[in-house]
Amino acid sequence: MKTLCAIAALLGAATAGAAAGPAPASAADILRLAREEIAGAVKQEGEQAPPGHGTALSSTLQQRLDRRFAEAHAAVRPRWYQAARIEELPPVGDGAVRVYRVVTGVVTYCMTYRQDGRGPTYSLCD
């Protein structure tokens, strides 16, 4: 459980803005903590499994691992050769219909599509 809290703290620090305080955790720290958590969880599952059966991961453990890896993937920017990640954000008002955040290896920007049908408006996202 301590490892889960530590990973959550590192992910929170990695996704928080620069004005929030301390420097974000490095990818190596996140990977190290994730490996420790996986090893502990697999060991715990192995102890709970009946003798002679494999150590197949339970569905809740698998869901937890999938969620943690998805959070770690979202915390790291894509490399320059990888595809951009596009996320839909809630509209900010004043006639905006859809707002998308585009995260590339170089820059993060927002595309706002307005209700009046004009082309997208590009801006830098925080």
WOLINVEN-V680071 format. One record per backbone hydrogen bond with DSSP energy under -1.0 kcal/mol. NH is the residue of the N-H (numbers start at 1). CO is the residue of the C=O. Records with the same first field share a line. If there is no record, write none. Layout:
NH: CO  CO
This chain:
5: 1
6: 2
7: 3
8: 4
9: 5
10: 6
11: 7
12: 8
13: 9
14: 10
15: 11
16: 12
20: 17
30: 26
31: 27
32: 28
33: 29
34: 30
35: 31
36: 32
37: 33
38: 34
39: 35
40: 36
41: 37
42: 38
43: 39
44: 40
45: 41
46: 42
47: 43
48: 44
49: 45
53: 50
62: 58
63: 59
64: 60
65: 61
66: 62
67: 63
68: 64
69: 65
70: 66
71: 67
72: 68
73: 69
74: 70
75: 71
82: 79
85: 103
87: 101
89: 99
96: 93
97: 113
98: 113
100: 111
101: 87
102: 109
103: 85
104: 107
109: 102
110: 123
111: 100
112: 121
113: 98
115: 95
117: 114
121: 112
123: 110
